[in-house]
Amino acid sequence: MNQVRIQNKIACAVAVILLIGMLGAIGSNPFKRNEGQFGGGYGDTTVGTAGGWEVHQNGDTFQDGDATIDGTITGGTFAGFWPLIDNEKALFGTGSDASIYYDGSDFQFDSREVGTGDFVFTGGGTGFGAAPLAGVSLYMIPAGFAASGGTPSAGGDAFVMDSAGHMGMSFLTANNRSSTIFFADTDDDDVGTISYNHVTNILSLRLGGLTRGQFSAYEYWTNSDIGRIVFGAGQDAYIEYNGVDMEFDSQLVGGGSYVFLNGDFDMQGGDLDNSTGTIEIEDTIVLDSVGSTAKINGALSTGDGGTTNYTLFAVDGLQTMLGTARIMKEVQITASNITHPSANPPTLTLVGNALVEAFEATNDDMLYTTWMVPRTYDPGTDLKIHFHWAPSDDNAGNVTWGVEWAIIADNSNEVLTAGTTTQIVNDATETLQDEILNTGNTTLTGSGTGLTADQIVMLRLFRDADASEGGATDNYASPAYLISIDIEYMSDRLGEDDQW
């Protein structure tokens, strides 16, 4: 028992001696406990060397525990690793100008902790080259290349890649993924993007937070009902889809025209390239070349767009006009070519080089003729008639011309003796012998009712010299020369759709 007590006393004495020695060492060591800590449960050891300094703990430099070093360290070497806790900075530069630290979430590199310096990466092996240009935040020269000698734009100097050779940037990804460049601001983290989809091979453009356009190998399309492509330095012209129609405007700002150089302007199927829209032309198309041809494969309407008043060219080429899209056509019947009837015929007379029919002032002279309604007639529209005539002398007076007419149709139980209608027109001389006069049009009222192409209009042309038929006064006391009559009718087509 006494032996055990002696051994315990000896151990305590040794412990006290060691503790005193350690306190002495700490008092003379530049790495003091209150200035630097080396531990973490393994103890601290400080060794000074003639060539610099080294700090070891548990056999490795800062393998475990924390360390805080106060003061300036020069000429030293760190072996192993040096752990710094969150937000503890490794400072660089005489004035602690730059820092590297971990903020608990991200690894921070700050080249302007105090100073105004930039990041400069040297060494071709890393792909970074010489010192940056003035004002450039991040500058790179590809390994193995020299600088171009150029100067970057003031608005594009945050990151500059410089090379006297060819330059390129690659985004490498798997063939079933997308590569995207994002543009963000304080309101939107993807207000703009440029993205390439390696599955569909489509390049997408996102503007204002929405995908506005997409490019494929052969197409470009927008992702909204309203999309416009503007051309010209002054935004002079555009192509736009307004949600309903495709619009082409060559005069958005300027006064230009549409010019198609060489080749064909080919509209295929439907109204335009198999679409269901229409092409509206509000100005003029000029084919200014020998042999120029405009080809439209499909139907074409001109006018109000095919609503009410327009001309339609059907797929088979047939042309028709609708609404007010009509034209007037005229048929002339020369009096001298009409065969004289057996009773009260006028007298065929040569006046100058004109064969005319002389209608007496005392008899109701008359001629009979027929006219077939042409295939170009607009069904249901009334006919009009006027007389070309001349006085036989220079006496003043009025001449009353009349037309009696009836319309019959083939194979419709209608007969040649059908009821007739009479129209009268009164025209005055101008006291000039042989002057050609025109009575002006007289509408054959009701003639269009039920009238269609190929019906026959039977006509009796007469001078009502005694006012027995129309009641108008004929007081020209000399013969009146009838030269011809003109029948006017409305036309809405080139002809009937009847082919063989």
Secondary structure as the mmCIF struct_conf table of DSSP 4:
data_model
#
loop_
_struct_conf.conf_type_id
_struct_conf.id
_struct_conf.beg_label_comp_id
_struct_conf.beg_label_asym_id
_struct_conf.beg_label_seq_id
_struct_conf.end_label_comp_id
_struct_conf.end_label_asym_id
_struct_conf.end_label_seq_id
HELX_RH_AL_P HELX_RH_AL_P1 ASN A 2 SER A 28
BEND BEND1 PRO A 30 PHE A 31
TURN_TY1_P TURN_TY1_P1 ARG A 33 GLU A 35
BEND BEND2 GLY A 40 TYR A 42
STRN STRN1 THR A 45 THR A 49
TURN_TY1_P TURN_TY1_P2 ALA A 50 GLY A 51
STRN STRN2 GLY A 52 HIS A 56
STRN STRN3 GLN A 57 GLN A 57
TURN_TY1_P TURN_TY1_P3 ASN A 58 GLY A 59
STRN STRN4 ASP A 60 ASP A 60
TURN_TY1_P TURN_TY1_P4 THR A 61 PHE A 62
BEND BEND3 ASP A 64 GLY A 65
BEND BEND4 GLY A 71 GLY A 71
BEND BEND5 GLY A 75 GLY A 75
BEND BEND6 GLY A 80 GLY A 80
TURN_TY1_P TURN_TY1_P5 ASP A 86 ASN A 87
STRN STRN5 ALA A 90 PHE A 92
TURN_TY1_P TURN_TY1_P6 GLY A 93 SER A 96
STRN STRN6 ALA A 98 TYR A 102
BEND BEND7 GLY A 104 ASP A 106
STRN STRN7 PHE A 107 ASP A 110
TURN_TY1_P TURN_TY1_P7 SER A 111 ARG A 112
BEND BEND8 GLU A 113 GLY A 115
HELX_RH_3T_P HELX_RH_3T_P1 GLY A 124 THR A 126
TURN_TY1_P TURN_TY1_P8 GLY A 127 GLY A 127
BEND BEND9 ALA A 130 ALA A 130
HELX_LH_PP_P HELX_LH_PP_P1 ALA A 131 LEU A 133
TURN_TY1_P TURN_TY1_P9 ALA A 134 GLY A 135
BEND BEND10 SER A 137 SER A 137
STRN STRN8 LEU A 138 MET A 140
TURN_TY1_P TURN_TY1_P10 ALA A 143 GLY A 144
HELX_RH_3T_P HELX_RH_3T_P2 ALA A 154 GLY A 156
BEND BEND11 ALA A 158 ALA A 158
STRN STRN9 PHE A 159 MET A 161
BEND BEND12 ALA A 164 GLY A 165
TURN_TY1_P TURN_TY1_P11 ASN A 175 ASN A 176
BEND BEND13 ARG A 177 ARG A 177
STRN STRN10 SER A 178 PHE A 183
BEND BEND14 THR A 186 ASP A 187
TURN_TY1_P TURN_TY1_P12 ASP A 189 ASP A 190
BEND BEND15 VAL A 191 VAL A 191
STRN STRN11 GLY A 192 ASN A 197
TURN_TY1_P TURN_TY1_P13 HIS A 198 ASN A 201
STRN STRN12 ILE A 202 LEU A 207
TURN_TY1_P TURN_TY1_P14 GLY A 208 GLY A 209
STRN STRN13 LEU A 210 PHE A 215
BEND BEND16 ALA A 217 TYR A 218
STRN STRN14 TYR A 220 THR A 222
BEND BEND17 ASN A 223 ASP A 225
STRN STRN15 ILE A 226 PHE A 231
TURN_TY1_P TURN_TY1_P15 GLY A 232 GLN A 235
STRN STRN16 ALA A 237 ASN A 242
BEND BEND18 GLY A 243 VAL A 244
STRN STRN17 MET A 246 ASP A 249
TURN_TY1_P TURN_TY1_P16 SER A 250 GLN A 251
BEND BEND19 LEU A 252 GLY A 254
BEND BEND20 ASN A 262 GLY A 263
STRN STRN18 ASP A 266 GLN A 268
BEND BEND21 GLY A 269 GLY A 269
TURN_TY1_P TURN_TY1_P17 GLY A 270 ASN A 274
BEND BEND22 THR A 276 THR A 276
BEND BEND23 ASP A 283 ASP A 283
BEND BEND24 SER A 289 SER A 289
TURN_TY1_P TURN_TY1_P18 VAL A 290 GLY A 291
STRN STRN19 LYS A 295 ASN A 297
BEND BEND25 GLY A 298 GLY A 298
STRN STRN20 LEU A 300 GLY A 303
BEND BEND26 ASP A 304 ASN A 309
STRN STRN21 TYR A 310 PHE A 313
TURN_TY1_P TURN_TY1_P19 VAL A 315 ASP A 316
BEND BEND27 GLY A 317 GLY A 317
STRN STRN22 GLN A 319 LEU A 322
TURN_TY1_P TURN_TY1_P20 GLY A 323 THR A 324
STRN STRN23 ILE A 327 THR A 334
HELX_RH_3T_P HELX_RH_3T_P3 ALA A 335 ASN A 337
BEND BEND28 ILE A 338 ILE A 338
HELX_LH_PP_P HELX_LH_PP_P2 THR A 339 PRO A 341
BEND BEND29 SER A 342 ASN A 344
STRN STRN24 THR A 347 VAL A 351
TURN_TY1_P TURN_TY1_P21 GLY A 352 ASN A 353
STRN STRN25 ALA A 354 PHE A 359
BEND BEND30 ALA A 361 ASN A 363
STRN STRN26 MET A 366 MET A 372
HELX_LH_PP_P HELX_LH_PP_P3 VAL A 373 PRO A 374
TURN_TY1_P TURN_TY1_P22 ARG A 375 THR A 376
STRN STRN27 TYR A 377 TYR A 377
TURN_TY1_P TURN_TY1_P23 PRO A 379 GLY A 380
HELX_LH_PP_P HELX_LH_PP_P4 THR A 381 ASP A 382
STRN STRN28 LEU A 383 PRO A 391
BEND BEND31 SER A 392 ASP A 394
STRN STRN29 ASN A 398 ILE A 408
TURN_TY1_P TURN_TY1_P24 ASP A 410 ASN A 411
BEND BEND32 SER A 412 ASN A 413
TURN_TY1_P TURN_TY1_P25 LEU A 416 THR A 417
STRN STRN30 THR A 421 ALA A 428
BEND BEND33 THR A 431 THR A 431
TURN_TY1_P TURN_TY1_P26 GLN A 433 ASP A 434
STRN STRN31 LEU A 437 ASN A 438
STRN STRN32 THR A 442 LEU A 444
TURN_TY1_P TURN_TY1_P27 THR A 445 GLY A 450
TURN_TY1_P TURN_TY1_P28 ALA A 453 ASP A 454
STRN STRN33 ILE A 456 ARG A 463
TURN_TY1_P TURN_TY1_P29 ALA A 465 ASP A 466
BEND BEND34 SER A 468 GLY A 470
BEND BEND35 SER A 478 SER A 478
STRN STRN34 ALA A 480 SER A 491
STRN STRN35 ARG A 493 ARG A 493
BEND BEND36 LEU A 494 GLY A 495
BEND BEND37 ASP A 497 ASP A 497
#
